[in-house]
Amino acid sequence: MQEIEQVISAVDSAIHKTKISKEKTMPGKALYKPGSLNRAFREEFAARRWQKWKIPCDYPTQYYTRGYTPPISSKGAFREMAFVKNRMGVEVQFGKYAFMVYNVCAKMTIFHKLDVIDVGVENVPLKEFADEMSTGVSYFEQFVWDLEHRGVADIDIPVLILGVTA
């Protein structure tokens, strides 16, 4: 956790406020650029020897009927955990809500089942930070409310949802 806090502190968000909005609701407004923020987080985690972890996907074909061969090949398909160290998986998500839910409710469970991680940390923006990004970026308060109201499932693993701001 100490290294995760160091990474967050090391990322200077001000230098990533480079996107000029073309959206109707905020034309010309300077916004934080999620891709640029993600690159900064990747660099900081890499400097502390956190590693990306990829697992190949071998898509099943037994669910198709009458000899149908699906047009989808699993060749080159994979799932990836952004940062792994000491059996802890970390994701940084400045994107749409569905990606936050996927990271916590599917991806971290999969990596736990495959014996890669024991716990996870999902870094997401606080609402005040998300408001300074493009529309549609989800935020900590919304995500925590949904998880609390969803309840615990027997496949869940311990995951800390960490809200960050500029």
N, C-alpha and C positions, 0 to 999 in steps of 0.2 A: 504494500500500500504506500509505503514511503516513496518508492520510485515512481509510482503513478502520480502522486502529489507533486513530485519534482518535475515530471514531464509537463503536467498542467501548468505549473508556475513558469516553466521555461518557455512556453509558447507565448510569444508576444502577439496577441490578437490584433492589435492596432495596425500592424503591417499587412494584415490580411483583409482590411476593409477597402477593397479595390474594385468591387463590382458596382457598376453604375446601373441602377434599376431602369428597366424599360417597361415595368409592370404598370398597369393603369392606376393602381392604388398608391403607388409611390414613384412616379416618374422622376428620374434624375437623382434619386437619393443614393448615397454611398452605402453599400451593404457589405457585410462580411462574406467572403467567398469560401464556401464549404470545402471545395477541392483543395484550395490553398492551405486552409487550416488542417485538413487531413494530412497533407504532405508534411507539414511542420510536426504534427504528432508522430508520424511515421519516423521521421528523422530523430526525434528525441527518444522514442522507444528503442530504435535501433542502436543509438549511442549507449544505451544501457543493456544491450544484448538481449532484448526481447525479440522473439522470432515469429515470423509468419508461419503458420502451420496449414499445409494443404493436404487434403485427402481426396483420392480419386473417386469418382462416382461410376459405378457399373450399373446402368439402368436395367431393371428386370424386363423381360419380354413375355413372361408366362401369363400376364394378365390380358393379353390380346387373344381374340378368338379366331378360329378357322384359318390358322396359318398366316394371319396378317403380320407383316413385318413393319414395325413402326419406322417412320422416316427420320426419327431422331437417333443419333448415334451417341453413345456415352464416351466415345473416344475424345480425350482431352477435357472432359467434364470433371469438375472438382468442387469441393466446398472448402472454404478457407476461414480460419480464425486469424484475425489481424495481428494479434500479439499474444504470445504464449511464453511463460517463464515460470518455473517451479510449480507446474500444474495449475496455474492460474491463467484463465483466458480473458483477454481484454478487447473490447470493441469501442470505437469512437464513432458516433453516429450523429451527423448534422444533416440528415436527410429526412425523407418522408416517414411518417408514422409506421407504416408497414415494415420498414427495415428494422426499426427498434424492436417491434414485437417478434419478428423473425429471429433476430439475434438472440434474444432472451428465451423465447418459448420453443424454438426449434434448434437453431445452430448450437447453442451452448449445451443443450441436452444431447445432441448428436455427438459432440466432441467429448462429453462426459461418458457416454455409453461406449465410445471407442477408446476409453481410458487415456485420454490426452489431458483433460482438465478435471479438477475437483470442484472449483468455484469459478465464478465469472464476475466481471465488472463491466458495466455498460455506461460509457460516458456520453451524456446527452446535454444539449443546451438548456439552461433555465429559460423561462418564457421571455424574460427581458433581453436575453441574448438572441433567441430565435426571432424575436420581433425585428432584429437588425439584419435578418437574412431574407432570402426570397420567401414569398408566401408559400405556405404548405409545409414548412419545416416544423416538425413536432418538437415537443419540449417536455422537460422533466415533470412538471406538475401534472400534466395530462397523462403521462405514462404511468406515474406512480398511482394516480387515482384509479386508472383502469386495472392495474395489477392488483391493487388492494380489493377492488370489487370483483375481480375474477376469482380470487381465492387461490388456494394452494392445490396443486395436482400431484399425484404420486410420482410423476416423472421429473418434477422440478429439482433443480440443484440450487445451492445458495448463490444468489446473484445480488451484487450491490449495484443499485442504480445511482450513479453519481452525476449530479447536476453541476454544470460548469457555466461560467459567465465570462464576459470579456475582461 
